[in-house]
Amino acid sequence: MKAGTGQAEVRSFGKPDEVREFPNGKLELLQVGGTVIGRATFKPGWRWSTSIQPLVGTKSCEAPHFQYHVAGRIHVVMDDGKEFDCGPGDVSLLPEGHDAWVIGDEPAVVVDFQGMADYAKNNL
């Protein structure tokens, strides 16, 4: 279904279109209004450079993200050296070129409206 068709849609992460699992996490994907939305759950111990990088083979994460942080905390380090933490209630816009990892003992959950269509696909 294309965005702007004038038709309502309701989708649920309880019935995702696709699920991708990777070390210390999973990604649930929905197609809504002609776009892909992802809900990622990152368990304690998840780090992009050790959980995802071996699947995709890039130096750092090349997916841009526009995310709402539901639970847990993530530390982000951009390739330019900028660092920050994201937690529940935060909205983050991350261009490509970053690493990130879970802080603490609680899983981090994010809903991403931009960069999950190809996230964690095995490109090797």
N, CA, C and O atoms as a DFTB+ gen file, in Angstrom:
496 C
 N C O
     1  1       0.850      -1.171       0.000
     2  2       0.000       0.000       0.000
     3  2       0.895       1.232       0.000
     4  3       1.849       1.304       0.775
     5  1       0.604       2.176      -0.838
     6  2       1.398       3.391      -0.970
     7  2       0.913       4.471      -0.009
     8  3      -0.282       4.580       0.269
     9  1       1.843       5.258       0.489
    10  2       1.476       6.389       1.336
    11  2       0.635       7.362       0.523
    12  3       0.865       7.535      -0.674
    13  1      -0.320       7.987       1.157
    14  2      -1.141       8.969       0.481
    15  2      -2.303       8.386      -0.300
    16  3      -2.931       9.096      -1.086
    17  1      -2.604       7.109      -0.103
    18  2      -3.710       6.491      -0.838
    19  2      -5.048       6.813      -0.207
    20  3      -6.093       6.512      -0.782
    21  1      -5.030       7.420       0.970
    22  2      -6.283       7.741       1.647
    23  2      -6.876       6.567       2.397
    24  3      -7.991       6.656       2.912
    25  1      -6.140       5.464       2.465
    26  2      -6.621       4.281       3.180
    27  2      -5.902       4.159       4.516
    28  3      -4.686       4.324       4.602
    29  1      -6.666       3.871       5.540
    30  2      -6.094       3.698       6.882
    31  2      -5.424       2.339       6.990
    32  3      -5.826       1.376       6.338
    33  1      -4.404       2.281       7.817
    34  2      -3.705       1.026       8.106
    35  2      -3.448       0.935       9.591
    36  3      -3.173       1.942      10.244
    37  1      -3.535      -0.256      10.122
    38  2      -3.118      -0.540      11.493
    39  2      -2.274      -1.790      11.437
    40  3      -2.717      -2.824      10.938
    41  1      -1.058      -1.701      11.947
    42  2      -0.134      -2.833      11.986
    43  2       0.339      -3.008      13.415
    44  3       0.257      -2.080      14.219
    45  1       0.833      -4.197      13.733
    46  2       1.291      -4.488      15.083
    47  2       2.634      -5.200      15.045
    48  3       2.853      -6.098      14.232
    49  1       3.529      -4.788      15.935
    50  2       4.783      -5.515      16.072
    51  2       4.553      -6.909      16.649
    52  3       5.464      -7.736      16.654
    53  1       3.333      -7.175      17.138
    54  2       2.979      -8.528      17.574
    55  2       2.892      -9.504      16.404
    56  3       2.948     -10.719      16.593
    57  1       2.753      -8.960      15.189
    58  2       2.723      -9.768      13.963
    59  2       3.592      -9.089      12.903
    60  3       3.072      -8.560      11.921
    61  1       4.911      -9.102      13.099
    62  2       5.794      -8.415      12.157
    63  2       5.833      -9.117      10.799
    64  3       5.545     -10.310      10.697
    65  1       6.189      -8.368       9.769
    66  2       6.360      -8.934       8.430
    67  2       7.638      -9.760       8.342
    68  3       7.711     -10.729       7.587
    69  1       8.633      -9.370       9.114
    70  2       9.923     -10.060       9.099
    71  2      10.594      -9.888      10.448
    72  3      10.437      -8.854      11.098
    73  1      11.350     -10.908      10.877
    74  2      12.149     -10.837      12.099
    75  2      13.576     -11.238      11.735
    76  3      13.799     -12.280      11.119
    77  1      14.521     -10.418      12.115
    78  2      15.947     -10.731      11.933
    79  2      16.566     -10.839      13.309
    80  3      16.443      -9.932      14.133
    81  1      17.235     -11.956      13.551
    82  2      17.923     -12.138      14.829
    83  2      19.419     -12.043      14.611
    84  3      19.932     -12.434      13.562
    85  1      20.109     -11.524      15.601
    86  2      21.552     -11.362      15.552
    87  2      22.057     -11.490      16.982
    88  3      21.254     -11.470      17.914
    89  1      23.379     -11.623      17.184
    90  2      23.883     -11.779      18.546
    91  2      23.387     -10.665      19.475
    92  3      23.570      -9.481      19.194
    93  1      22.769     -11.059      20.563
    94  2      22.266     -10.157      21.602
    95  2      21.140      -9.243      21.140
    96  3      20.955      -8.160      21.695
    97  1      20.386      -9.665      20.131
    98  2      19.271      -8.818      19.737
    99  2      18.422      -9.363      18.620
   100  3      18.684     -10.426      18.057
   101  1      17.375      -8.579      18.314
   102  2      16.506      -8.921      17.195
   103  2      15.869      -7.648      16.657
   104  3      15.792      -6.623      17.334
   105  1      15.416      -7.755      15.415
   106  2      14.759      -6.663      14.724
   107  2      13.447      -7.178      14.152
   108  3      13.419      -8.184      13.443
   109  1      12.361      -6.478      14.466
   110  2      11.046      -6.811      13.922
   111  2      10.667      -5.705      12.948
   112  3      10.750      -4.523      13.281
   113  1      10.248      -6.089      11.736
   114  2       9.959      -5.122      10.687
   115  2       8.498      -5.154      10.276
   116  3       7.882      -6.215      10.172
   117  1       7.958      -3.960      10.043
   118  2       6.598      -3.793       9.527
   119  2       6.662      -2.907       8.289
   120  3       7.446      -1.960       8.232
   121  1       5.836      -3.219       7.304
   122  2       5.642      -2.319       6.177
   123  2       4.317      -1.606       6.401
   124  3       3.262      -2.233       6.490
   125  1       4.395      -0.277       6.491
   126  2       3.224       0.550       6.772
   127  2       3.259       1.767       5.854
   128  3       4.263       2.476       5.797
   129  1       2.184       2.004       5.148
   130  2       2.111       3.198       4.311
   131  2       3.224       3.310       3.296
   132  3       3.647       4.417       2.965
   133  1       3.708       2.185       2.793
   134  2       4.764       2.195       1.795
   135  2       6.160       2.374       2.347
   136  3       7.101       2.573       1.579
   137  1       6.321       2.311       3.648
   138  2       7.643       2.444       4.256
   139  2       7.882       1.302       5.246
   140  3       6.946       0.603       5.633
   141  1       9.125       1.119       5.646
   142  2       9.501       0.069       6.597
   143  2       9.817       0.714       7.940
   144  3      10.604       1.657       8.018
   145  1       9.202       0.202       8.982
   146  2       9.456       0.640      10.351
   147  2       9.995      -0.562      11.119
   148  3       9.492      -1.675      10.967
   149  1      11.010      -0.341      11.935
   150  2      11.598      -1.442      12.680
   151  2      11.584      -1.200      14.169
   152  3      11.778      -0.079      14.640
   153  1      11.349      -2.284      14.909
   154  2      11.524      -2.242      16.370
   155  2      12.683      -3.165      16.690
   156  3      12.630      -4.369      16.442
   157  1      13.734      -2.575      17.247
   158  2      14.921      -3.336      17.605
   159  2      14.985      -3.509      19.114
   160  3      14.734      -2.574      19.874
   161  1      15.321      -4.705      19.526
   162  2      15.564      -5.004      20.937
   163  2      17.015      -5.439      21.055
   164  3      17.429      -6.446      20.480
   165  1      17.773      -4.667      21.806
   166  2      19.191      -4.939      22.019
   167  2      19.386      -5.362      23.470
   168  3      19.092      -4.602      24.392
   169  1      19.882      -6.572      23.662
   170  2      20.107      -7.091      25.014
   171  2      21.418      -6.545      25.572
   172  3      22.289      -6.113      24.817
   173  1      21.555      -6.566      26.910
   174  2      22.850      -6.189      27.494
   175  2      23.958      -7.011      26.832
   176  3      23.809      -8.216      26.634
   177  1      25.037      -6.370      26.500
   178  2      26.131      -7.025      25.788
   179  2      26.108      -6.750      24.291
   180  3      27.089      -7.014      23.596
   181  1      24.974      -6.210      23.780
   182  2      24.918      -5.863      22.358
   183  2      25.793      -4.652      22.088
   184  3      25.788      -3.678      22.841
   185  1      26.534      -4.732      21.015
   186  2      27.317      -3.606      20.501
   187  2      27.331      -3.744      18.991
   188  3      27.548      -4.840      18.475
   189  1      27.104      -2.653      18.273
   190  2      27.038      -2.727      16.821
   191  2      28.289      -3.376      16.259
   192  3      28.198      -4.263      15.411
   193  1      29.467      -2.942      16.722
   194  2      30.728      -3.409      16.147
   195  2      31.020      -4.884      16.394
   196  3      31.863      -5.460      15.706
   197  1      30.355      -5.505      17.347
   198  2      30.581      -6.942      17.567
   199  2      29.363      -7.795      17.194
   200  3      29.511      -8.985      16.916
   201  1      28.174      -7.210      17.184
   202  2      26.959      -7.985      16.881
   203  2      26.505      -7.842      15.426
   204  3      25.970      -8.792      14.856
   205  1      26.709      -6.680      14.825
   206  2      26.212      -6.418      13.473
   207  2      27.343      -6.299      12.455
   208  3      27.209      -6.788      11.333
   209  1      28.435      -5.670      12.816
   210  2      29.540      -5.462      11.878
   211  2      29.989      -6.751      11.196
   212  3      30.250      -6.726       9.993
   213  1      30.092      -7.885      11.910
   214  2      30.495      -9.117      11.220
   215  2      29.482      -9.572      10.150
   216  3      29.854     -10.296       9.227
   217  1      28.225      -9.162      10.261
   218  2      27.217      -9.518       9.257
   219  2      27.303      -8.645       8.011
   220  3      27.069      -9.115       6.897
   221  1      27.641      -7.371       8.206
   222  2      27.568      -6.417       7.097
   223  2      28.927      -6.038       6.520
   224  3      29.009      -5.612       5.368
   225  1      29.994      -6.187       7.304
   226  2      31.338      -5.965       6.800
   227  2      31.738      -4.517       6.569
   228  3      32.698      -4.260       5.843
   229  1      31.032      -3.566       7.163
   230  2      31.407      -2.155       7.025
   231  2      32.183      -1.710       8.262
   232  3      32.112      -2.342       9.316
   233  1      32.922      -0.612       8.115
   234  2      33.736      -0.105       9.226
   235  2      32.866       0.320      10.401
   236  3      33.179       0.024      11.554
   237  1      31.780       1.012      10.106
   238  2      30.838       1.456      11.131
   239  2      29.428       1.332      10.546
   240  3      29.267       0.970       9.381
   241  1      28.423       1.628      11.347
   242  2      27.044       1.497      10.883
   243  2      26.779       2.529       9.793
   244  3      26.962       3.727      10.010
   245  1      26.354       2.074       8.638
   246  2      26.074       2.959       7.518
   247  2      24.582       3.250       7.364
   248  3      24.176       3.932       6.423
   249  1      23.771       2.740       8.276
   250  2      22.326       3.020       8.223
   251  2      22.035       4.317       8.965
   252  3      22.427       4.466      10.122
   253  1      21.351       5.259       8.314
   254  2      20.890       6.431       9.044
   255  2      19.689       6.038       9.890
   256  3      18.895       5.194       9.474
   257  1      19.542       6.628      11.056
   258  2      18.431       6.257      11.946
   259  2      17.666       7.484      12.406
   260  3      18.247       8.537      12.667
   261  1      16.354       7.330      12.500
   262  2      15.459       8.310      13.104
   263  2      14.635       7.494      14.083
   264  3      13.683       6.825      13.682
   265  1      14.989       7.540      15.369
   266  2      14.508       6.572      16.355
   267  2      13.807       7.215      17.539
   268  3      14.136       8.319      17.972
   269  1      12.818       6.473      18.045
   270  2      12.209       6.774      19.334
   271  2      12.690       5.692      20.288
   272  3      12.543       4.502      20.011
   273  1      13.266       6.107      21.413
   274  2      13.830       5.164      22.387
   275  2      12.756       4.824      23.429
   276  3      12.292       5.688      24.173
   277  1      12.380       3.554      23.460
   278  2      11.291       3.084      24.311
   279  2      11.790       2.678      25.692
   280  3      11.190       3.036      26.705
   281  1      12.890       1.931      25.727
   282  2      13.393       1.393      26.998
   283  2      14.905       1.230      26.925
   284  3      15.486       1.183      25.840
   285  1      15.528       1.144      28.086
   286  2      16.966       0.918      28.163
   287  2      17.765       2.133      27.727
   288  3      17.215       3.188      27.410
   289  1      19.088       1.950      27.720
   290  2      19.981       3.058      27.351
   291  2      21.020       2.558      26.358
   292  3      21.511       1.433      26.448
   293  1      21.338       3.430      25.413
   294  2      22.346       3.144      24.391
   295  2      23.358       4.286      24.380
   296  3      22.985       5.457      24.455
   297  1      24.633       3.941      24.288
   298  2      25.696       4.930      24.113
   299  2      26.077       4.922      22.633
   300  3      26.283       3.857      22.052
   301  1      26.172       6.092      22.030
   302  2      26.486       6.236      20.605
   303  2      27.792       6.998      20.462
   304  3      28.020       8.001      21.139
   305  1      28.654       6.504      19.565
   306  2      29.889       7.197      19.214
   307  2      29.893       7.367      17.697
   308  3      29.928       6.390      16.948
   309  1      29.855       8.626      17.261
   310  2      29.890       8.939      15.837
   311  2      31.324       8.825      15.325
   312  3      32.273       8.969      16.095
   313  1      31.481       8.566      14.029
   314  2      32.820       8.465      13.446
   315  2      33.623       9.751      13.630
   316  3      34.853       9.707      13.642
   317  1      32.950      10.894      13.774
   318  2      33.656      12.169      13.981
   319  2      34.061      12.387      15.441
   320  3      34.639      13.422      15.772
   321  1      33.759      11.407      16.326
   322  2      34.152      11.485      17.725
   323  2      33.067      11.964      18.672
   324  3      33.228      11.829      19.885
   325  1      31.970      12.516      18.174
   326  2      30.884      12.967      19.046
   327  2      30.272      11.754      19.746
   328  3      30.053      10.716      19.122
   329  1      29.995      11.892      21.059
   330  2      29.421      10.810      21.861
   331  2      28.219      11.311      22.641
   332  3      28.187      12.467      23.064
   333  1      27.229      10.448      22.833
   334  2      26.056      10.787      23.641
   335  2      25.306       9.517      24.009
   336  3      25.508       8.458      23.414
   337  1      24.432       9.648      25.009
   338  2      23.575       8.546      25.448
   339  2      22.137       8.836      25.043
   340  3      21.720       9.992      24.982
   341  1      21.386       7.778      24.766
   342  2      19.958       7.871      24.452
   343  2      19.211       6.940      25.395
   344  3      19.657       5.825      25.667
   345  1      18.058       7.412      25.895
   346  2      17.264       6.612      26.806
   347  2      15.783       6.803      26.574
   348  3      15.383       7.499      25.640
   349  1      14.959       6.191      27.417
   350  2      13.511       6.225      27.238
   351  2      12.976       7.646      27.059
   352  3      13.302       8.553      27.824
   353  1      12.152       7.813      26.033
   354  2      11.552       9.105      25.733
   355  2      12.361       9.961      24.781
   356  3      11.858      10.967      24.279
   357  1      13.610       9.582      24.521
   358  2      14.442      10.358      23.605
   359  2      14.095      10.026      22.153
   360  3      13.638       8.927      21.837
   361  1      14.324      11.005      21.284
   362  2      14.252      10.820      19.833
   363  2      15.633      11.156      19.309
   364  3      16.179      12.215      19.619
   365  1      16.205      10.252      18.507
   366  2      17.547      10.495      17.978
   367  2      17.536      10.439      16.457
   368  3      16.816       9.651      15.843
   369  1      18.350      11.295      15.877
   370  2      18.580      11.309      14.440
   371  2      20.066      11.074      14.253
   372  3      20.887      11.922      14.601
   373  1      20.409       9.918      13.702
   374  2      21.812       9.542      13.544
   375  2      22.133       9.385      12.066
   376  3      21.533       8.543      11.397
   377  1      23.058      10.168      11.545
   378  2      23.509       9.919      10.178
   379  2      24.377       8.664      10.151
   380  3      24.741       8.131      11.199
   381  1      24.697       8.207       8.973
   382  2      25.571       7.035       8.882
   383  2      26.917       7.359       9.498
   384  3      27.316       8.520       9.588
   385  1      27.619       6.299       9.928
   386  2      28.942       6.468      10.512
   387  2      28.937       6.511      12.021
   388  3      29.243       7.545      12.615
   389  1      28.589       5.391      12.656
   390  2      28.556       5.365      14.116
   391  2      28.684       3.934      14.641
   392  3      28.491       2.964      13.908
   393  1      29.009       3.832      15.903
   394  2      28.962       2.590      16.669
   395  2      28.034       2.886      17.845
   396  3      27.829       4.048      18.193
   397  1      27.481       1.862      18.450
   398  2      26.589       2.043      19.593
   399  2      26.577       0.765      20.405
   400  3      26.852      -0.317      19.887
   401  1      26.246       0.901      21.717
   402  2      26.146      -0.279      22.565
   403  2      25.196      -0.012      23.719
   404  3      24.930       1.133      24.085
   405  1      24.691      -1.107      24.284
   406  2      23.775      -1.032      25.423
   407  2      24.555      -0.676      26.673
   408  3      25.643      -1.198      26.918
   409  1      23.983       0.218      27.456
   410  2      24.536       0.590      28.758
   411  2      23.671      -0.069      29.826
   412  3      22.446       0.049      29.786
   413  1      24.282      -0.749      30.763
   414  2      23.547      -1.317      31.889
   415  2      22.980      -2.699      31.623
   416  3      23.347      -3.374      30.661
   417  1      22.064      -3.103      32.514
   418  2      21.539      -4.466      32.519
   419  2      20.150      -4.598      31.916
   420  3      19.587      -5.693      31.913
   421  1      19.586      -3.519      31.409
   422  2      18.245      -3.554      30.835
   423  2      18.333      -3.559      29.305
   424  3      19.123      -2.806      28.737
   425  1      17.532      -4.400      28.627
   426  2      17.510      -4.341      27.165
   427  2      17.092      -2.947      26.688
   428  3      16.255      -2.289      27.304
   429  1      17.690      -2.521      25.588
   430  2      17.314      -1.260      24.950
   431  2      16.351      -1.581      23.812
   432  3      16.596      -2.488      23.016
   433  1      15.266      -0.837      23.745
   434  2      14.263      -1.021      22.697
   435  2      14.093       0.307      21.984
   436  3      13.860       1.338      22.616
   437  1      14.212       0.275      20.647
   438  2      14.018       1.480      19.843
   439  2      13.056       1.180      18.698
   440  3      13.035       0.069      18.168
   441  1      12.271       2.166      18.327
   442  2      11.451       2.101      17.126
   443  2      12.081       3.060      16.133
   444  3      12.219       4.253      16.405
   445  1      12.466       2.524      14.971
   446  2      13.207       3.297      13.977
   447  2      12.334       3.504      12.744
   448  3      11.809       2.551      12.168
   449  1      12.191       4.768      12.351
   450  2      11.329       5.132      11.233
   451  2      12.097       5.357       9.937
   452  3      11.508       5.772       8.939
   453  1      13.411       5.087       9.933
   454  2      14.188       5.410       8.741
   455  2      15.143       4.320       8.293
   456  3      15.125       3.951       7.119
   457  1      15.975       3.789       9.177
   458  2      17.139       3.039       8.716
   459  2      17.132       1.541       8.905
   460  3      18.208       0.945       8.966
   461  1      15.985       0.899       9.000
   462  2      15.997      -0.527       9.323
   463  2      15.703      -1.463       8.156
   464  3      15.795      -2.678       8.331
   465  1      15.361      -0.965       6.991
   466  2      15.009      -1.835       5.864
   467  2      16.130      -2.833       5.560
   468  3      15.855      -4.004       5.301
   469  1      17.386      -2.383       5.590
   470  2      18.515      -3.266       5.285
   471  2      19.373      -3.581       6.504
   472  3      20.433      -4.192       6.373
   473  1      18.926      -3.169       7.688
   474  2      19.712      -3.338       8.911
   475  2      19.874      -4.819       9.261
   476  3      18.910      -5.584       9.226
   477  1      21.094      -5.207       9.596
   478  2      21.430      -6.560      10.054
   479  2      21.202      -7.612       8.987
   480  3      21.025      -8.786       9.313
   481  1      21.202      -7.214       7.700
   482  2      21.162      -8.193       6.622
   483  2      22.577      -8.704       6.417
   484  3      23.538      -7.935       6.437
   485  1      22.694      -9.990       6.224
   486  2      24.010     -10.582       6.009
   487  2      24.468     -10.249       4.598
   488  3      23.946     -10.801       3.629
   489  1      25.442      -9.350       4.475
   490  2      25.939      -8.906       3.177
   491  2      27.235      -9.616       2.765
   492  3      27.773      -9.356       1.689
   493  1      27.731     -10.507       3.621
   494  2      29.013     -11.165       3.303
   495  2      28.799     -12.456       2.555
   496  3      29.766     -13.136       2.210
